[in-house]
Amino acid sequence: MAGGRQAELNARLIAELDRSRSAVIDGLRHMIDFDSLSSSFGSSFRMIFLEARPEVRFERLQSRFSTRAEFEAADSAPVEMHVDGLKALAAATISNEMSLEGLYRQLDAWAVARGIGDRQ
């Protein structure tokens, strides 16, 4: 983002996707990410906003951050500042405070309800 090349990165990512299959892209952090994907895929693009309390995220990331202060510094970094602004654009918001299996069940149920392909 700082170098102004996010649009190029997004274009390169989109060019590599197989449009005959469903895909999941993790880590949208800016409006330009959302705009790039929605303009390339139109109504077939759906963003799901996963949310979890900071306490839960810190617990999961303790192998990366040894102290709460390190986690909070990373969580408040400039690259993370616009994530919450994407929530209003999401097709769904799902809590990510459960087990991985529970999250998969919620995502699968959401996809099946909308006639979206199988998770593989």
C-alpha positions in Angstrom: 0.0 0.0 0.0 2.7 2.5 0.9 4.3 2.1 -2.5 1.0 2.7 -4.3 1.1 -0.7 -6.1 -1.9 -2.4 -4.4 -3.9 -2.2 -7.6 -1.1 -3.9 -9.5 -0.9 -6.6 -6.8 -4.6 -7.1 -7.0 -4.5 -7.3 -10.8 -1.8 -10.0 -10.7 -3.8 -12.0 -8.1 -7.0 -11.8 -10.2 -5.1 -12.8 -13.4 -3.9 -16.0 -11.7 -7.4 -17.2 -10.6 -9.1 -19.9 -12.5 -12.5 -18.4 -13.3 -14.1 -21.8 -13.8 -13.7 -22.5 -10.1 -14.7 -20.9 -6.8 -11.9 -19.3 -4.9 -11.3 -17.8 -1.5 -9.1 -14.7 -1.0 -8.0 -14.0 2.5 -6.9 -10.7 3.9 -8.8 -7.8 2.3 -7.7 -4.8 4.2 -8.5 -1.8 2.0 -11.4 -0.5 -0.2 -9.1 -0.9 -3.3 -9.0 -4.7 -2.6 -12.8 -4.9 -2.4 -13.2 -2.7 -5.5 -10.7 -4.7 -7.6 -12.5 -8.0 -6.8 -16.0 -6.7 -7.1 -15.3 -5.0 -10.4 -13.6 -8.1 -11.8 -16.1 -10.7 -10.7 -19.4 -8.7 -10.4 -22.2 -10.3 -8.7 -20.3 -13.6 -8.3 -18.0 -11.9 -5.8 -19.1 -12.1 -2.2 -17.1 -10.9 0.7 -17.6 -12.5 4.2 -16.4 -10.5 7.1 -15.0 -12.6 9.9 -14.7 -11.0 13.3 -13.3 -12.0 16.6 -12.6 -10.1 19.8 -9.0 -8.9 20.2 -8.6 -11.3 23.2 -9.5 -14.3 21.0 -7.2 -13.1 18.2 -4.3 -12.6 20.6 -4.7 -16.1 22.1 -4.6 -17.6 18.6 -1.5 -15.6 17.6 0.7 -16.1 20.7 3.1 -18.1 18.6 3.7 -14.9 16.6 3.4 -12.3 19.3 4.9 -13.1 22.7 3.3 -10.1 24.5 -0.1 -8.4 24.3 1.8 -5.1 23.6 3.4 -6.7 20.4 0.0 -7.9 19.3 -1.7 -4.5 19.9 1.0 -2.7 18.0 0.5 -5.0 15.0 -3.2 -4.8 15.3 -3.1 -1.0 15.2 -0.6 -0.7 12.4 -1.6 1.5 9.5 -2.3 -1.4 7.2 -5.0 -2.6 9.6 -6.8 0.7 10.0 -9.4 0.3 7.2 -10.4 -3.3 7.8 -13.5 -2.5 9.9 -14.7 -0.2 7.1 -15.2 -3.2 4.8 -17.7 -4.8 7.2 -20.6 -2.7 5.8 -19.8 -4.1 2.3 -19.8 -7.8 3.3 -22.5 -10.2 2.2 -22.3 -11.7 5.7 -20.5 -11.2 9.0 -19.6 -14.4 10.8 -18.1 -14.7 14.3 -14.7 -16.4 14.2 -14.5 -17.2 17.9 -15.2 -20.9 17.7 -13.2 -23.9 16.6 -12.0 -24.2 13.0 -14.5 -26.9 12.4 -17.3 -24.7 13.7 -16.2 -21.9 11.4 -16.1 -24.3 8.5 -19.7 -25.4 9.3 -20.9 -21.8 9.3 -19.1 -21.0 6.1 -20.4 -24.2 4.4 -24.0 -23.4 5.6 -23.7 -19.9 4.2 -22.4 -21.1 0.8 -24.9 -23.9 0.5 -27.8 -21.5 1.3 -26.6 -19.4 -1.7 -25.9 -22.3 -4.1 -22.1 -21.7 -4.0 -19.8 -24.6 -4.8 -18.3 -27.2 -2.5 -15.5 -26.5 -0.1 -12.5 -28.7 -1.0 
